[in-house]
């Protein structure tokens, strides 16, 4: 089982390089090191998947054709885990159907070997920028999920009604409490979740809810 990264490590972006060609791994690692970018190289999919930290901002440079598990197998596994790291596929035998498949399944780029060093650096920098944005969004969702879990049972019932688009009067009737009590709970929920408005609260909670539902969970307030 992977251990969560430390706060300090989570702030350090990393480029994972998965390629069975040792020379390609080493040369790309040196290239990244020359511009101060941290990397970690792996000769096969299983080594990478065992070391991969989903809580750290990172991108993945992934070879398509490898023994045992292909790059597409790795991509499928990461999609199953709902990992958000951007993927740059590389291949010495790429074709249009292969690149289309990679991009349709969520990769951000497909590069043919041998590649231009500066172009690869540019692609990696774009991927790391995207990784930082996704990491920040993930952190925000995790924090909101914790806040939702801190609500009382009654507050969660009221929040459920708000998300379903019900007004205070209807929520009060369904929960057999006064409208004033519902409004007090709404204000408390808004304060605890740090939402600027009820509309923003609904959008943010729905984003967490949709993510959890797609992951097979029941949602934070369901």
Secondary structure, 3 states (H helix, E strand, C coil): CCCCCCHHHHCCCEEEEECCCHHHHHHHHHHHHHCCCEEEEECCHHHHHHHCCCCCCEEEEEECCCCCCCHHHHHHHHHHCCCCCEEEEEECCCCHHHHHHHHHCCCCEEEECCCCHHHHHHHHHHHHHHHHHHHHHHHHHHHHHHHHHCCCHHHHHHHHHHHCCCCHHHHHHHHCCCHHHHHHHHHHHHHHHCCCCHHHHHHHHHHHHHHHHHCCCCCCCC
